[in-house]
């Protein structure tokens, strides 16, 4: 619709101010209401996000207290210059001897000294590289190919299975060294020729390479059993334990000890307490009311319910544990007046030392507190769960607010147009009255002058 402007020019009345006041009187309360709702909705969205983040952090710390992590073990080598060991939760406590037979090696071959330098040409032929796994590749040597050309062709061959050729130039001549990249007997390789021209750099037709080292498997014995590995790492030679030999390890026997890892467990429990206390602080802030400020979720039922549920779980006992170590308070974790947990370090260490499995069951048993907490928290934090649904609903509210603003703008525009139309008509009438009055006044003045 066309906008009628400059109302009041005919009448002299300040119609623009009148229209502005009427429009503002109609818009202001509705706009103020929408603005308050928008601010409140955004604050609530932020609060729900903070709550979910806090609950997710608590869940993460609970995962570190599951059975696998709780039963973590440490493996210690009596001589870590010879071998190291790593244990997981599947290992058993105890110790065993590892006898080192040999470390894993690579194959390295070298030529005898060749008269000349890197530009020396040997002649035509084919070099065949083949490993113990029957992988092979062939280098075709042309009549004009130098030693440097041959080395480059080997190193850039698309089907090269891991051989590096190196050219060494000395005062008395040149050598080529062939070096494998992988250890283990399966990676031993040979270099042969089909023409005596290439005998200086390969086996066959009168040529003989120097066997500087041969690719071998690493070998150890445990309890009289020989165990082999392509590399210096042995995976699970003893259940739950990996062993790695030092590259320069020598034959000999090393004792490996496997123990519980209470320090890691204690650290995980401390992290759980830290995340729980952070959750309590978040809940308190979101639900608090102080002079001049309100928490983002003040009076919110969801906030009250989740805090009540979690606090109740943490203060309960685990029925399946028949010893005295059946609750958090019995292992040194006590609830304070403000709802947070506090650790008594000496009590926790004593419980881990004397009742390690019971402390674990407090968290990961079928009726354990950790298991119950997971069940209580998950409906809130899972994808499309309660908090996601709450956020989606609040986002829908913001969308409705935007729509309501658009509708308000449209209604206000219609109102302003209507007011301008009405005032324009009134202005015309008033202007006409003013003109008529002015005309009559002039006529009366003229008549009065004639009578005089």
N, C-alpha and C positions, 0 to 999 in steps of 0.2 A: 504494500500500500504506500502511496506517496505521503511523505511527511509534511504536514502543514507547519510552517515556521513563521517567525516574526509576528506572533500574536500580540495585539495591543497597540499596533502602530496607529490605527485609526482613532481609538478611544483615548489613548494616552495612559491607559491603566497598565501597571507592571504585571501583565498576564503571565510572562515567563516565570516570574518568581512564584506566582500562585500555582502554575502547573507543576513546577519542580517540587513544591511543598506537598502537593497532593500525591504526586508519583512516589516521592520518598516515604510518605506516610503509609502508602500501600506496600512498598517494597521492603522497607527497613525491618519490620518485625519478622517477616518471612525469611529474608536473607540472614538475619541474625540467628534465627532458629536453625537454618541449614548449616551455618558456619559452626554453631555450637555442636551440632550432631556430627559434623565432619571431623572436628578436632577430637571429640570424644571417641569416635570410631577409630581414628588413626592411633590414638593413645592405646586403645584396647588391642588393636592389631600388634602394636609394639610389645605390649604386655604379654600377649599370647606367644609371640615369638621368643621373648626372654624365658618364659616358662618352659617352652619346648626345648630350647637350647640347654637349659639347666638340667632338665630331665634326661636329655640325650647324653650329656656328659656323665651323669650318674650311671646310666646304662653302660657306657663305655668302660667305666671303672669296674662295674660288676662283671663284665666279660673277662677282665683280667683275673677274676677270682673264680673262674670256672674250674672244673676238675683237672683238665689238661694243664692249665697254667699253674694251678695250686700244687700239682704234683711234679713241678719242674725239678730237674736234678742238675747238679754241677758235676763235671768230670775234671779231675786234676791229674796231670801227668807228673810222675816223680822226676822227669827230666824233659822239660819242654824245649830244650835245644835239640832233642832227638825226635820227639813227637808231641802233638797236642791232641786233646780229645774234647768232644762236645756231646753232652747227654740231653735227652728230652724226657718227657713225662712217662714214656714207655719203658725207661730203663729201671733197673733194680739197684738198690743200694748194695755196695760191696766193693771189692777190688779184684783185679785180675792182672796177670803178667802178659805183656806183649813182647815177643821176640822179633827183632828186626832182622830179616834175611837179606833183603836188598831194596834199594829205592828204584823207582821207575826212571827209565832213561830213554833218550831219543837216539836215532841213528844219525851218525855223521861219517861221511866218506870224503876222502880227499885224493887228488891226483898226485903223482910224483911231479917233480919240477919239470916244467916244459920250457925248452929253450925259446927265447923270444919274449914278447910282451903281449898286452891285451889285443893288439892288432894282428897277431899271428893267425894265419889261415891254415886249417888242417886238411880240408877237402870234404867231399860229399859223404853222406851217410845218414843213418837214423839213430837217434838215441832213444831207448825205451826205458821209462821209469815205471817200476811195478812194486807195489807193497804186498805185505803178507795177506791182505784182505782181497787180493786180486784186482785192486784198482790200478789203472795204468794210464799213461799218456806218452805220446811220441813227439819228439822234436826232430823236424826235418832240417838237416844242415846242408846249405847250398855251397857251391864251389867257392864263392867269394866271402862266405861268412867268417868273421873273425871270432876269436875267443869271447870278446865282449859281446858280439852279436848273439852267440850261442847262450851266454849267461842271461842276457836280456830276454831271449825267447823262452827260456825255462821259467823265469820268474813271472812272465806275463801270460803264460799258457792258460787258456780258459779252463782246461780240465786238470790243471795241476792240483794234486791232492794234499799239498802242504810241504813241498820241498822248496827250499831257498838255495839258490846257487850264488856263491860269492867268489869274486876274482881277487886274488892276492898277487901283487907285483913285488918282486924282490930284486936284489942285486944280481942274482944268478939265474933268474927266470921267473916263471909264472906258475901259479897253482890255482885250481878250482876246488872249492869246498862245497859239498852238498850236505845240507842240514835239514832234517825233518822237523816239523813243528810240533808233533804230538808224541807223547811217551806211550809205552806199551808195545808188547811183542807184535800185535796186529798191525802196527805202524812201521815195522822194519821194512826197508825198501832196497832195491838194487837198481843199478844203472848199467845197461848193456848196449852194445852196438851191433850193427849188421855190416860194418865195413871197417877194415883195419885202419882206414884213415883216422878213425875216431878212437883208436886204442889208447891214446894218451890220456883221454878224459873219461874212460868207461871200462867196464869188464868185457872180456871176449875178444877173440881175434888177436890174442897176444897182449891185451891190456889187462892190468890188474889195479884196482883202486885200493887205497889204504883204508882199512876198517878202523876208524878212530874210536867209534863207539857204536854199540848195537842197541836198538830199541828193545827194552825189556819191561816186563810187568814188575811193579812193586810187589814184594812178598813179605808177609809176617806170619808168625805162628802164634796161636792162642790155644791153650790147653792141648797142645800137641797137634792141632789141625793147621794145615797150611792154607793161607788165604791170599789170593792174588787180586791185583787191581791194575788197570791200565795206567792210572795216575797214582800219585802219592796219597790220595785220599781213599779211605775204605769206608763205605757206607754200611752201617749196621753189622759189623763183624760180630759184635755183641748187641743184642736187642736194645735199641734206643741209644746207641753210642756210635758216633762217627770218629774215626781216627785219621789224622793227617801226619805223614812223615815229613820231617825237614828234608829239603833237597840234598843236604850234605850229611844226612843221618848215616851212621855206621852200624855195623852188625852189633847186636847187644840186646839186653832185656830191660824193659822199662815197666814199672808198675803203674796202673791206672786205677784211681779211686773214684767211685761214684757216690755222691752224698745228696741228701735233701738240700733244698735251697731256701732256708728260712728267711734270708735277707731279702730275696726277691719277693717272697710272699708278704713279708712285713712292709716292704715298699708299696706293694699293690694295695694292702689294707690301708696304709696311710693316704694313698691317692683316693681311695674310696671315701674315707672320712673327709678329706678336703673337698671332694665334689659334693658330698652330702651336705656339708656345712655351707657350701656355696649355694646349693639348692634352697636351704632354709633361709639364707640371707635374701635370696631372690624373692621367695614367697613372702617374706616379711615386708620387703620393700613394695612389692606389687599390691599387697593387701593392707598397707598402713594408711593412717590418716593423721597428719600433723597440721599444725596451724598454718593455713595458707597453702597446703599441698595435700593431694590425695594420690594414693597408689593407683597404677593403671588398671588394676583389677579389684579395687576396693569393693567388698561385699559380694564378690563373685563365688558362686557355689562350686564351680569346678576347682578353683584354687583351694577352697576349704576341704573339699573331698579328697583331692590327691595328697594334700599334706597330712590329713588325718589318717588316710590309708597307709602311707609310708611310715609315719611315726608309730602307728600301731604294730606294724610288722616288725620294726626294729626293736621294739620293746618286748617282743614275745620270745618264748622258748621253742627250740626245735624238738618236737616230740620223739623223733627217731633216735636222738642221741641219749643214751642211757647213763652217761657220766655227768659229773657236775659242770662240764664244759659245754653247756647246751644253749647259751645265749651270749649276746655281745657283751653284756655287763660282766659275765663270768670269765671273759678273756681280756678284760682291760679296756673295753670301749663303753663309756657311760654317757647317758644323755644329760645335758646340762639344763638349767632353768630356762634358757632361751631357746631350747629345742635342738641345739647343736650337739655333736658328739665330741668327746674328748678322749684321747688315748693315754692310758697309763702304760708307758713303754716297758717297764719292768714286768708288769703283769702279762702283757702281750707276749714278750719274749719267753717268759716262763711257760705260758700255755703252748706256744709253738714248740718249745723244747720237750715238754712232757706229754702233750696231747695234740700232736700235729694233725692227725687225721680228723679229730673232733673239730678243731678249728676250721678245717676245710669243709666238713659237713655242715657247719653253721651256714656256710654260703652256698654250697652246690648240691647238697642232698636234695632228694625229691621234694621234701618239705622244708628245705633250708630257707633261710631268710633271703638269700640272694635269688633263689628260684622264685620265691613269693614276690619279691620286689619286681623282678622281670615281668611276671604275670600282671602285676598291678600297673606298671608303667607303660608297657607295650601298647595297650589300646589307645593311649594318649599320643604316643610318638610315632606309631607306625604310619606308613604312607596312606594317605586318605583316612587317617584315624581321627579321633575326637578333636584334637587341636587343629589339624589340617582343615577339618570340616568347619570348625569355628572360624578360622581365618577366611575360608571361602565365603562363609555367610557375611562376615564383616566387609569383605571386598565387594560383595553384592550390594551392601548398604551404601558404600561409596559410589557405586554405579548409579544407584537410585537417587542419591543426592545430586549427582551431576545431571541426571535427567530432570529432576525437580527444578534445578537452576535454569535449565534450558526452557522449561515450561513457564517458569516465573518470568524470565526475560521476554518470552513471547506475550504473556498476559500484560506485562508492564508496557510493552510497545503498543499493544492494542489500546490500553488505557490512555496512554499519552496521546495517541492519534485521536481517540474519541474526545479527550479533553480539548485538544487543539481545535478540533472541528467545531465543538460547541462554543468555545471562546471566540473563534473566528466569526461565527454567526452573530454572537452577542456583540462583538467588536464592531461589526458592520452596522448593526442596529443603533448602537450608541453613537457611532460616527455620524449616522444619518440624523439622529436627534440633535447632535451637536451642530451639524450643518444647518438644519432647519431653524434651530434656536438662534444661530448667528444671523441667518437671513432675516428672520422676524425682527431681531434687535435692530438691524440696519434700517428696515422699513419704518419701524416706530420712531427711530431717530430722525429719519427724513421728514416724516409727517409732523413731528414736533417742531422742526425747524421752519416749515412752511407756516404753521399757525402763529409763530412769533412774527 
